[in-house]
Amino acid sequence: MATVLSVSGSPSASSRTGRLLRHLDQRLAAQGHEVIPLDVRTVPAEALLGADFRHPAIVEATELFARADGVVVATPVYKASYSGVLKALLDLLPQYALSGKTVLPLATGGSVAHVLAIDYALRPVLTSMGAAHIVQGWFTLDKDITVGEDGTLLLAPAAAEALAPVVDQFSAALLGRTPVLAAAS
């Protein structure tokens, strides 16, 4: 199976984006993939903001990208774009850090007005970094992501139903297979 780097671009430790991503990581792991989580917010600010390419955390992140067969990039949408902390990390990676990789872009936000942030903000950056295949991304509304009293993620049924084939398509693309997606009802 493939090695997947799962990158959360949220600056918040308790973000819906991060929780959703870690939930999807479980699905990928259950399909046999090795999933390596990377929360960009844990990279020291001085390394990101100081553009310190030699900082051990930046070197480690660069190595994680190089090791991965596929990358899931998840971000909250701010001002119709991806997060600044994600931008800071992507700016410090080598120009073609995604060369030969399959990439799944995901975004969360409070309004459907931000749904195009994946295609008009995030996808061009991923393409410029050499991604071999960017599968269809997905936008999930914040209201569809809640956290239970025990800390478990609760997805609205329609959101869960929509995300499953998106993740499965990414998984199949990692293995060089073309998935058969059921028609939306």
Residue pairs with C-beta under 8 A, 6 or more apart in sequence:
1 31
1 32
1 33
1 34
1 174
1 175
2 33
2 34
2 69
2 70
2 174
2 175
3 33
3 34
3 36
3 67
3 68
3 69
3 70
4 25
4 28
4 33
4 34
4 35
4 36
4 68
4 69
4 70
4 71
4 72
4 174
5 36
5 38
5 64
5 65
5 67
5 68
5 70
5 71
5 72
6 21
6 22
6 24
6 25
6 28
6 35
6 36
6 37
6 38
6 71
6 72
6 74
7 38
7 40
7 71
7 72
7 73
7 74
7 86
7 89
8 15
8 17
8 18
8 21
8 22
8 37
8 38
8 39
8 40
8 41
8 74
9 17
9 40
9 73
9 74
9 75
9 76
9 82
9 83
9 85
9 86
9 89
10 17
10 18
10 39
10 40
10 41
10 74
10 75
10 76
10 83
10 85
11 40
11 41
11 83
11 84
11 85
12 18
12 41
12 76
13 39
13 41
15 76
15 108
16 76
16 108
16 142
16 145
17 74
17 75
17 76
17 106
17 107
17 108
18 39
18 74
19 145
19 147
19 153
20 74
20 106
20 108
20 140
20 145
20 153
20 155
21 37
21 72
21 74
21 106
22 37
22 153
23 153
23 155
24 72
24 106
24 163
24 167
25 35
25 37
25 72
27 164
27 167
28 35
28 72
28 167
28 170
28 171
29 35
31 168
31 171
33 70
33 171
33 174
36 64
36 67
36 68
38 61
38 64
40 48
40 83
40 85
40 86
40 88
40 89
41 85
43 57
43 58
43 61
43 85
43 89
44 55
44 57
46 52
46 55
47 55
47 57
47 58
47 92
48 58
48 85
48 88
48 89
48 92
49 88
51 91
51 92
52 58
53 59
53 92
58 92
61 89
61 92
61 93
62 92
62 93
62 94
62 97
65 71
65 93
65 97
65 98
65 101
66 97
68 101
69 101
69 102
69 174
70 101
70 102
70 103
70 104
70 170
70 173
70 174
71 98
71 101
71 102
71 103
71 104
71 131
72 103
72 104
72 106
72 170
73 86
73 103
73 104
73 105
73 106
73 122
73 126
74 105
74 106
74 107
74 108
75 82
75 83
75 86
75 106
75 107
75 108
75 122
76 83
76 107
76 108
76 109
77 107
77 108
77 109
77 114
77 117
77 139
78 84
80 113
80 114
80 116
80 117
80 121
81 117
81 121
81 122
82 107
82 117
82 121
82 122
82 125
90 125
90 129
93 129
95 128
95 129
95 130
96 129
96 130
97 129
97 130
98 126
98 129
98 130
98 131
98 132
99 129
99 130
99 131
99 132
100 130
100 132
101 130
101 131
101 132
101 133
102 131
102 132
102 133
102 134
102 135
102 170
102 173
102 174
103 126
103 131
103 133
103 134
103 135
104 134
104 135
104 137
104 166
104 167
104 170
105 118
105 122
105 123
105 126
105 134
105 137
106 118
106 137
106 138
106 139
106 140
107 114
107 115
107 117
107 118
107 122
107 137
107 138
107 139
107 140
108 139
108 140
108 141
108 142
108 145
109 115
109 117
109 139
109 141
109 142
110 141
110 142
110 143
111 141
112 139
112 141
114 139
115 139
117 139
118 137
118 138
118 139
119 137
122 137
123 134
123 137
126 134
127 134
133 173
135 166
135 169
135 170
135 173
136 166
136 169
137 166
138 162
138 163
138 166
140 155
140 159
140 163
141 159
143 156
144 155
144 156
144 158
144 159
145 153
145 154
145 155
145 156
145 159
146 153
146 154
147 153
147 154
148 154
155 163
165 179
165 181
165 182
168 179
168 181
169 179
169 181
171 179
172 178
172 179
173 179
